[in-house]
């Protein structure tokens, strides 16, 4: 009897016996099927993850290195804006075809673009990153909500401190990179700052009201940098850094 119990128990515990059971076989197949289906479903996801687009790629760099990423973006877009400012007016003059023989032959100013790129990379983008974070901090501390948020930020930026500082910094930096002395830089800022401010308010107030209302804080500078292609082109066209353009600036301000 004891021998029969031992033999019967060994048969019950035998793997060969378990594998021959239809219940165990069905369970094993079901588990295997689920494993295979999970593995097959994971393959497209991993493939998709490897095929990240530009937005995902940029977002990753923005998360890892926000200041450096914005600085590089600023350098590219400020440079692009200056390229547009130099090339487009020449194309417009060519299309006019008024027969003016006194016009000088177009010669692209590489140092001028280099100054714009340097300003965007070293000065504007890093300081703008701090500026937008400061605006957000003041908004949270002030308890602003709803539509009061974009209104508060726009007023602070355009009328209280940032626009005056950034425009003065732009004209001062351009003059310094040209090798002008302190008196020449100060005179230039005095001559062109008010005209720049008027243009700033007309251009940037609508842009920033929409930007502050609909765009997350971490992307607000990117909106400004993209829009700055147009703004930089306008600044470069209205207030070019060349010595010969000083008289033209005064005439433009009278219009």
C-alpha positions in Angstrom: 0.0 0.0 0.0 2.8 2.4 0.9 4.5 1.5 -2.4 1.4 2.2 -4.3 1.0 5.6 -2.6 4.6 6.6 -3.4 4.3 5.5 -7.0 1.0 7.3 -7.4 2.4 10.5 -5.8 5.4 10.4 -8.2 3.1 10.0 -11.1 1.1 13.0 -10.0 4.2 15.1 -9.7 5.8 13.9 -12.9 6.4 16.7 -15.5 5.6 14.2 -18.3 2.3 13.5 -16.7 1.6 17.2 -16.2 2.4 18.1 -19.8 0.1 15.4 -21.1 -2.8 16.9 -19.2 -5.2 18.7 -21.5 -5.9 21.4 -18.9 -2.3 22.2 -18.2 -1.6 22.2 -22.0 -4.3 24.7 -22.6 -3.1 27.0 -19.8 0.5 26.9 -21.1 -0.6 27.7 -24.6 -2.7 30.6 -23.4 0.2 32.0 -21.4 2.5 31.6 -24.4 0.0 33.3 -26.6 -0.2 36.2 -24.3 3.6 36.5 -24.1 3.9 36.5 -27.9 1.1 39.0 -28.3 2.7 41.3 -25.8 6.1 41.0 -27.4 4.6 41.7 -30.9 2.8 44.7 -29.6 5.9 46.1 -28.0 7.9 46.0 -31.2 6.1 48.8 -33.0 6.2 51.0 -29.9 10.0 50.7 -29.6 10.3 51.3 -33.3 8.2 54.4 -33.1 10.2 55.6 -30.1 13.3 55.5 -32.3 11.7 57.5 -35.0 11.3 60.7 -33.0 10.5 63.8 -35.0 12.2 67.1 -34.8 9.7 68.3 -32.1 10.5 65.4 -29.8 14.2 65.8 -30.4 14.1 69.5 -29.6 11.9 68.9 -26.6 14.4 66.5 -25.2 17.3 69.0 -25.5 15.1 71.7 -24.1 14.4 69.6 -21.0 18.0 68.6 -20.6 19.8 71.8 -21.4 17.2 74.7 -21.6 19.6 77.7 -21.6 22.1 76.2 -24.1 19.2 75.0 -26.4 17.6 78.4 -26.4 20.9 80.1 -26.9 21.6 78.1 -30.0 18.1 78.7 -31.2 18.5 82.4 -30.6 21.8 82.5 -32.5 20.3 80.8 -35.5 17.1 82.9 -35.6 18.9 86.3 -34.9 21.3 85.4 -37.7 18.4 84.5 -40.0 16.7 87.8 -39.2 19.8 89.8 -40.2 20.1 87.8 -43.4 16.5 88.7 -44.3 17.1 92.3 -43.4 20.1 92.6 -45.7 18.8 90.6 -48.6 15.1 91.6 -48.8 15.5 95.4 -49.2 17.9 94.8 -52.0 15.4 92.5 -53.8 12.7 95.1 -53.3 14.9 97.8 -54.8 15.7 95.6 -57.8 12.0 95.0 -58.4 11.3 98.7 -58.3 13.5 99.2 -61.3 13.4 103.0 -61.1 16.7 103.4 -62.9 18.6 104.9 -60.0 22.2 104.6 -61.0 23.5 105.9 -57.7 22.6 102.8 -55.8 25.5 100.9 -54.5 26.1 97.3 -55.6 24.9 94.9 -53.0 27.6 93.3 -50.9 26.6 91.0 -48.1 27.9 92.1 -44.7 29.2 89.0 -43.0 30.5 90.7 -39.8 27.1 92.3 -39.3 25.4 88.9 -39.3 28.1 87.6 -37.0 27.3 90.4 -34.6 23.6 89.4 -34.7 24.4 85.7 -34.1 26.7 86.6 -31.2 24.1 88.8 -29.6 21.4 86.1 -29.9 23.6 83.4 -28.5 25.5 85.2 -25.7 23.2 87.9 -24.6 19.5 87.8 -25.7 18.5 84.2 -25.3 20.1 83.5 -21.9 18.7 86.8 -20.4 15.3 86.2 -22.0 15.2 82.8 -20.3 15.7 84.5 -17.0 13.2 87.2 -17.9 10.3 84.7 -18.6 11.0 82.8 -15.4 11.0 86.0 -13.5 7.7 87.0 -15.1 6.1 83.7 -14.1 7.4 84.0 -10.6 5.9 87.5 -10.2 2.6 86.2 -11.7 2.4 83.4 -9.2 3.4 85.6 -6.2 0.8 88.2 -7.3 -1.9 85.6 -7.5 -3.0 86.5 -11.0 -5.4 84.2 -12.7 -7.3 84.0 -16.0 -7.0 86.9 -18.4 -5.2 88.9 -15.9 -2.1 86.8 -16.4 -1.3 87.8 -20.0 -2.3 91.4 -19.3 0.0 91.6 -16.2 2.9 90.0 -18.0 2.6 92.2 -21.1 2.4 95.4 -19.0 5.5 94.4 -17.0 7.4 93.3 -20.1 6.6 96.2 -22.4 6.2 99.2 -20.2 8.0 98.5 -16.8 11.4 97.1 -17.5 12.1 94.5 -20.2 11.5 96.3 -23.5 13.5 99.3 -22.3 16.4 97.1 -21.1 16.5 94.7 -24.1 16.3 97.5 -26.8 19.0 99.5 -25.0 21.1 96.4 -24.7 20.6 95.6 -28.4 21.8 99.0 -29.6 24.6 99.1 -27.0 25.9 95.7 -27.9 25.8 96.3 -31.6 27.8 99.5 -31.0 30.3 97.8 -28.7 30.9 95.0 -31.2 31.6 97.7 -33.8 34.3 99.1 -31.6 32.5 102.3 -30.6 33.4 104.1 -27.4 31.0 104.7 -24.5 30.0 108.2 -25.6 29.1 107.0 -29.1 27.1 104.1 -27.7 25.2 106.4 -25.3 24.4 108.8 -28.1 23.2 106.1 -30.4 20.9 104.7 -27.7 19.5 108.2 -27.1 18.9 108.7 -30.8 17.1 105.5 -31.6 15.6 104.1 -28.3 12.3 106.0 -28.4 11.6 105.1 -32.0 12.5 101.5 -31.3 10.1 101.5 -28.3 7.2 102.8 -30.4 7.8 100.0 -33.0 8.2 97.5 -30.2 4.8 98.3 -28.7 3.0 98.1 -32.1 4.6 94.8 -33.0 5.1 92.9 -29.7 2.0 93.8 -27.6 -0.4 91.7 -29.7 2.1 88.9 -30.1 2.8 88.7 -26.4 -0.8 88.9 -25.3 -1.4 85.7 -27.3 1.9 84.2 -26.3 1.3 84.6 -22.6 -2.3 83.4 -22.8 -1.9 80.2 -24.9 1.7 79.1 -24.7 3.3 77.3 -21.8 6.0 79.2 -20.0 8.8 76.9 -21.1 7.9 77.5 -24.8 7.2 81.3 -24.6 10.8 82.2 -25.4 10.7 79.9 -28.4 7.6 81.8 -29.7 9.5 85.0 -29.3 12.6 83.7 -31.0 10.6 82.5 -34.0 8.7 85.8 -34.2 12.0 87.6 -33.7 13.0 86.6 -37.3 10.6 89.3 -38.4 11.4 91.7 -35.6 15.2 91.3 -36.0 14.8 92.0 -39.7 12.9 95.2 -38.9 15.5 96.3 -36.4 18.4 95.5 -38.7 16.7 97.4 -41.5 15.6 100.4 -39.5 18.7 100.7 -37.4 21.6 99.1 -39.3 24.9 99.2 -37.4 27.0 100.7 -40.3 28.5 104.1 -39.8 26.9 105.4 -42.9 23.5 104.6 -41.7 23.5 107.0 -38.8 22.0 109.8 -40.9 19.4 107.5 -42.3 18.2 106.7 -38.8 17.5 110.3 -38.0 15.5 110.7 -41.2 13.4 107.6 -40.5 12.5 108.8 -37.1 11.0 112.0 -38.6 8.5 110.0 -40.8 
